[in-house]
Amino acid sequence: MELKDRISEDMKIAMRARDATRLETIRMLRAAIQRKEVDDRVTLEDDGVLAVLQKQIKQGQDSIAQFQAGGRDDLVTRERAQLEILRTYMPEPMDPAEIDRLVTEAMEEIGATSMKDMGRIIALLKPRLQGRADLATISQQIKTRLQG
């Protein structure tokens, strides 16, 4: 089942169960997906939906930090509940050893020797790691290897 279909089905289930938090979260996610599709004039496949989902999770994490700084524990609790729901749509995180192996393969495939190759390495890895690993962490790992 495609991710968008699964999200739609889960929304129907949340409606029937009268689960307000889940329903609100899924509606927010669907709206973000539709907005992206309209803005880019495309129909998103699973990888595009994952990118939207990751962006929503990142925004939720930023919101939690802001609410904590403002002393709004009620909003922190709500955001955390929504994040847990969003994370159910993410694929299983990749094993660090597997990530390390993919980075090594990508560097060898490109013949990376300097920081100039960083963009090409990331471009090669991004589709393989989308939604399964934090690209910022991967980027730092590549920088460390190229510098040392």
Secondary structure, DSSP 8 states (H G I E B T S, - for coil): --HHHHHHHHHHHHHHHT-HHHHHHHHHHHHHHHHHHHHHTS---HHHHHHHHHHHHHHHHHHHHHHHHTT-HHHHHHHHHHHHHHHTTS-----HHHHHHHHHHHHHHHT--SGGGHHHHHHHHHHHHTTTS-HHHHHHHHHHHHH-
